[in-house]
Amino acid sequence: MRCKVFYGARNEAKEAFNKWAKGKALAKDVIIHTHVTVEPYKKAEIPWLVIVVFYPEGSHWEKEKESPIETMAKI
């Protein structure tokens, strides 16, 4: 099993996950865990969304349909 983590403001994390998952059939072998948290070490308590995906190893899951996911901007 492999693991991929998407995090950031709600829309950033959601868009990054959707971009990665595009064209992939999410089956029973895929575990998706979501968690809302506050960005550590910041005075402003902005809620962040964390999406953790566990998926089987294989070339189907590793390839990206588009360019690699860019680093998410900090708020």
PLY file of the C-alpha trace (Angstrom):
ply
format ascii 1.0
element vertex 75
property float x
property float y
property float z
element edge 74
property int vertex1
property int vertex2
end_header
0.00 0.00 0.00
1.08 3.54 -0.73
-0.02 6.77 0.95
-0.67 10.25 -0.45
-1.54 13.30 1.68
-3.33 16.42 0.48
-3.61 19.39 2.84
-4.35 23.08 2.83
-7.36 25.34 2.85
-10.53 23.36 2.15
-10.72 24.19 -1.56
-6.97 23.70 -2.13
-6.95 20.22 -0.61
-10.15 19.23 -2.37
-8.95 20.44 -5.79
-5.55 18.74 -5.38
-7.22 15.44 -4.44
-9.71 15.67 -7.33
-6.88 16.41 -9.77
-4.96 13.33 -8.57
-8.05 11.08 -8.52
-9.27 12.11 -12.00
-9.57 9.04 -14.19
-8.90 6.62 -11.35
-11.64 4.27 -10.16
-11.80 4.46 -6.38
-12.41 0.86 -5.35
-12.68 -1.01 -2.07
-8.86 -1.23 -1.98
-8.63 2.56 -1.51
-8.98 4.08 1.97
-9.67 7.81 2.24
-9.46 9.56 5.60
-10.33 13.24 6.03
-9.59 15.46 8.98
-10.12 19.16 9.70
-7.40 20.80 11.76
-5.79 24.16 12.48
-2.50 25.02 10.80
0.21 24.60 13.43
2.45 27.47 14.50
0.10 30.20 13.24
-1.66 32.76 15.38
-4.75 32.78 13.16
-6.76 29.62 13.57
-7.66 28.91 9.95
-9.19 25.46 9.54
-7.29 23.21 7.15
-8.51 20.08 5.44
-6.25 17.03 5.43
-7.07 14.18 3.04
-5.03 10.98 3.49
-5.38 8.34 0.77
-4.07 4.78 1.07
-4.02 2.99 -2.27
-2.51 -0.15 -3.83
0.92 -0.03 -5.45
0.95 -0.03 -9.22
1.57 2.13 -12.24
-2.13 2.98 -12.58
-2.11 4.85 -9.28
1.31 6.44 -9.65
0.87 8.24 -12.97
-0.58 11.71 -13.17
-2.98 12.64 -15.97
-1.72 16.21 -15.91
1.29 17.98 -14.47
2.34 17.06 -10.91
0.45 18.70 -8.04
2.07 22.00 -7.14
2.93 22.94 -3.58
-0.11 24.50 -1.98
0.13 28.16 -1.02
0.05 29.05 2.66
-2.70 31.34 3.83
0 1
1 2
2 3
3 4
4 5
5 6
6 7
7 8
8 9
9 10
10 11
11 12
12 13
13 14
14 15
15 16
16 17
17 18
18 19
19 20
20 21
21 22
22 23
23 24
24 25
25 26
26 27
27 28
28 29
29 30
30 31
31 32
32 33
33 34
34 35
35 36
36 37
37 38
38 39
39 40
40 41
41 42
42 43
43 44
44 45
45 46
46 47
47 48
48 49
49 50
50 51
51 52
52 53
53 54
54 55
55 56
56 57
57 58
58 59
59 60
60 61
61 62
62 63
63 64
64 65
65 66
66 67
67 68
68 69
69 70
70 71
71 72
72 73
73 74
